[in-house]
Amino acid sequence: MKRIGGARRKSRHKMKKSISEQGKLHIKRFLQKYEVGDRVLLKAYPSHQGGIFCLRFHGKIGEVVGMQGTCYKVAIKDFKKAKECLVHPVHLLKA
């Protein structure tokens, strides 16, 4: 069997910005800092594609467990299984 589509298949509604959010990138999204133990919301920022997580985790709340380069390691629960994602701070919000 051959898999049809890529990682962003059927994700148009998730990657869409509302009218009030459209426009330039906000620099504060790039410069925000998180400490280990902070709870964060994974929300994809469609204007910046780098450091994005797998879109099936969009809307999940996780906990910052460390840093790797400029990205944060975020621990989340996928049903009962614990997983870690590397996420750029642009795609994170305080929960």
KELUM-876684 format. One line per 3 residues: their letters; for each residue z, x, y of N, C-alpha, C. Coordinates in Angstrom, 2 decimals. Layout:
N
a> Z/X/Y/Z/X/Y/Z/X/Y ~ ...
end
This chain:
95
mkr> 0.00/0.84/-1.19/0.00/0.00/0.00/0.00/0.87/1.24 ~ -0.58/0.35/2.28/-0.62/1.07/3.54/0.14/0.26/4.59 ~ 1.04/0.94/5.31/1.83/0.26/6.33/0.96/0.00/7.54
igg> 1.01/-1.22/8.04/0.22/-1.58/9.21/1.11/-1.53/10.44 ~ 0.64/-0.83/11.46/1.37/-0.76/12.72/2.33/0.41/12.76 ~ 2.83/0.68/13.94/3.74/1.81/14.15/5.14/1.34/14.47
arr> 5.90/2.22/15.13/7.30/1.95/15.41/7.48/0.88/16.49 ~ 6.46/0.66/17.32/6.60/-0.31/18.41/5.84/-1.59/18.16 ~ 5.44/-1.82/16.92/4.70/-3.04/16.59/5.59/-4.26/16.79
ksr> 5.05/-5.31/17.40/5.74/-6.58/17.67/6.98/-6.40/18.55 ~ 6.92/-5.48/19.50/8.09/-5.23/20.35/7.80/-5.55/21.82 ~ 6.78/-6.34/22.08/6.41/-6.62/23.46/7.53/-7.30/24.23
hkm> 8.24/-8.25/23.60/9.29/-8.96/24.31/10.50/-8.06/24.57 ~ 10.75/-7.10/23.69/11.88/-6.20/23.90/11.60/-5.19/25.00 ~ 10.34/-4.77/25.11/9.98/-3.73/26.06/9.55/-4.29/27.41
kks> 9.75/-5.58/27.64/9.31/-6.20/28.88/10.45/-6.22/29.88 ~ 10.16/-5.85/31.14/11.15/-5.90/32.20/11.04/-7.23/32.94 ~ 12.16/-7.69/33.47/12.10/-8.88/34.32/11.54/-8.48/35.68
ise> 11.17/-9.46/36.48/10.55/-9.18/37.77/11.49/-8.40/38.68 ~ 12.80/-8.69/38.63/13.75/-8.00/39.50/13.96/-6.55/39.08 ~ 13.65/-6.18/37.85/13.82/-4.81/37.37/12.58/-3.96/37.53
qgk> 11.42/-4.58/37.82/10.18/-3.82/37.88/10.15/-2.93/39.11 ~ 9.39/-1.83/38.99/9.26/-0.91/40.11/9.59/0.51/39.69 ~ 10.14/1.28/40.62/10.43/2.69/40.37/11.58/2.84/39.39
lhi> 11.62/4.02/38.77/12.75/4.37/37.91/13.98/4.61/38.79 ~ 15.13/4.15/38.35/16.36/4.39/39.09/16.94/5.73/38.65 ~ 17.19/6.62/39.60/17.67/7.96/39.27/19.08/7.90/38.70
krf> 19.86/6.87/39.05/21.22/6.78/38.52/21.23/6.56/37.02 ~ 20.16/5.98/36.46/20.08/5.80/35.01/19.96/7.16/34.30 ~ 19.32/8.13/34.95/19.17/9.46/34.37/20.45/10.27/34.47
lqk> 21.21/10.07/35.55/22.34/10.93/35.85/23.67/10.39/35.34 ~ 23.69/9.23/34.68/24.97/8.67/34.25/25.57/9.52/33.12 ~ 26.88/9.65/33.15/27.62/10.47/32.19/28.51/9.58/31.35
yev> 28.66/9.94/30.08/29.53/9.23/29.16/30.45/10.23/28.47 ~ 31.65/9.79/28.15/32.61/10.60/27.43/32.60/10.21/25.96 ~ 33.10/11.10/25.11/33.22/10.78/23.69/34.22/9.63/23.54
gdr> 33.81/8.60/22.81/34.67/7.43/22.62/34.26/6.25/23.48 ~ 33.37/6.44/24.46/32.90/5.32/25.28/32.04/4.38/24.46 ~ 32.19/3.07/24.71/31.35/2.08/24.05/30.13/1.83/24.94
vll> 28.95/1.88/24.34/27.71/1.75/25.09/26.80/0.71/24.43 ~ 25.95/0.11/25.26/24.96/-0.85/24.80/23.61/-0.16/24.73 ~ 22.92/-0.30/23.61/21.58/0.27/23.45/20.58/-0.72/24.03
kay> 19.99/-0.38/25.16/18.99/-1.22/25.80/17.83/-0.34/26.20 ~ 16.69/-0.52/25.56/15.52/0.33/25.81/15.02/0.14/27.24 ~ 14.75/1.25/27.90/14.20/1.25/29.26/12.72/1.57/29.12
psh> 11.83/0.58/29.23/10.43/0.77/28.86/9.65/1.76/29.72 ~ 10.12/2.06/30.93/9.39/2.99/31.79/9.53/4.44/31.34 ~ 10.53/4.72/30.51/10.78/6.08/30.05/10.79/6.07/28.53
qgg> 9.77/6.72/27.92/9.63/6.64/26.47/10.41/7.71/25.73 ~ 10.80/8.79/26.39/11.48/9.88/25.71/12.90/9.52/25.32 ~ 13.34/10.00/24.17/14.71/9.79/23.73/15.04/8.36/23.38
ifc> 14.02/7.58/22.99/14.25/6.18/22.66/14.66/6.07/21.20 ~ 15.45/5.07/20.90/15.95/4.84/19.55/15.01/3.89/18.81 ~ 15.25/3.69/17.52/14.47/2.73/16.75/14.74/1.33/17.32
lrf> 13.71/0.58/17.61/13.86/-0.66/18.36/14.56/-1.77/17.60 ~ 14.84/-1.60/16.31/15.60/-2.63/15.62/17.08/-2.56/16.00 ~ 17.50/-1.47/16.68/18.87/-1.35/17.16/19.02/-1.83/18.59
hgk> 17.97/-2.38/19.19/17.99/-2.86/20.57/19.04/-3.98/20.71 ~ 19.95/-3.83/21.67/20.99/-4.83/21.89/22.28/-4.58/21.15 ~ 22.35/-3.52/20.33/23.56/-3.22/19.58/24.53/-2.42/20.44
ige> 25.80/-2.55/20.13/26.84/-1.79/20.82/27.33/-0.70/19.88 ~ 27.43/0.52/20.40/27.88/1.65/19.62/28.89/2.48/20.37 ~ 29.27/3.59/19.78/30.28/4.47/20.36/29.71/5.88/20.47
vvg> 29.91/6.51/21.61/29.43/7.88/21.83/30.32/8.83/21.02 ~ 29.68/9.65/20.17/30.43/10.59/19.33/30.14/12.04/19.68 ~ 29.20/12.29/20.59/28.91/13.67/20.98/27.61/13.75/21.76
mqg> 27.23/15.01/22.05/25.99/15.27/22.77/25.15/16.24/21.97 ~ 23.83/16.15/22.17/22.90/17.12/21.60/21.82/17.33/22.64 ~ 21.91/18.43/23.35/20.99/18.68/24.46/21.31/17.72/25.60
tcy> 20.31/16.99/26.07/20.54/16.02/27.14/20.80/14.62/26.60 ~ 20.71/14.45/25.29/20.89/13.13/24.67/22.29/12.98/24.11 ~ 22.67/11.73/23.89/23.97/11.41/23.31/23.81/10.97/21.87
kva> 24.78/11.34/21.04/24.85/10.83/19.67/25.67/9.56/19.71 ~ 25.08/8.47/19.26/25.73/7.17/19.29/25.87/6.66/17.86 ~ 27.11/6.32/17.48/27.38/5.78/16.15/27.31/4.26/16.22
ikd> 26.51/3.66/15.34/26.38/2.21/15.30/26.54/1.74/13.86 ~ 26.75/0.44/13.70/26.83/-0.16/12.37/25.55/-0.95/12.15 ~ 24.83/-0.62/11.07/23.65/-1.37/10.66/24.07/-2.16/9.42
fkk> 24.45/-3.42/9.63/25.13/-4.24/8.63/26.42/-3.52/8.26 ~ 26.59/-3.04/7.03/27.84/-2.37/6.67/27.73/-0.85/6.74 ~ 26.53/-0.34/6.93/26.30/1.10/6.89/26.45/1.72/8.29
ake> 27.15/2.82/8.39/27.32/3.54/9.66/26.13/4.48/9.86 ~ 25.56/4.46/11.06/24.41/5.32/11.36/24.62/5.98/12.72 ~ 23.90/7.08/12.95/23.93/7.78/14.23/22.53/7.85/14.80
clv> 22.44/7.61/16.10/21.16/7.70/16.81/21.29/8.72/17.93 ~ 20.21/9.43/18.20/20.13/10.28/19.38/19.44/9.49/20.47 ~ 20.14/9.28/21.59/19.62/8.40/22.63/19.74/9.09/23.98
hpv> 18.67/9.04/24.76/18.68/9.53/26.13/19.53/8.59/26.98 ~ 20.27/9.11/27.99/21.14/8.23/28.79/20.42/7.12/29.54 ~ 19.11/7.22/29.71/18.35/6.15/30.37/18.46/4.85/29.58
hll> 18.55/4.96/28.26/18.54/3.79/27.39/19.94/3.28/27.06 ~ 20.97/3.76/27.77/22.35/3.36/27.51/22.94/2.64/28.72 ~ 23.80/1.67/28.46/24.57/0.98/29.49/26.01/0.90/29.04
ka> 26.96/0.89/29.99/28.37/0.72/29.64/28.58/-0.64/29.02 ~ 29.34/-0.69/27.93/29.64/-1.98/27.28/31.03/-2.43/27.65
end
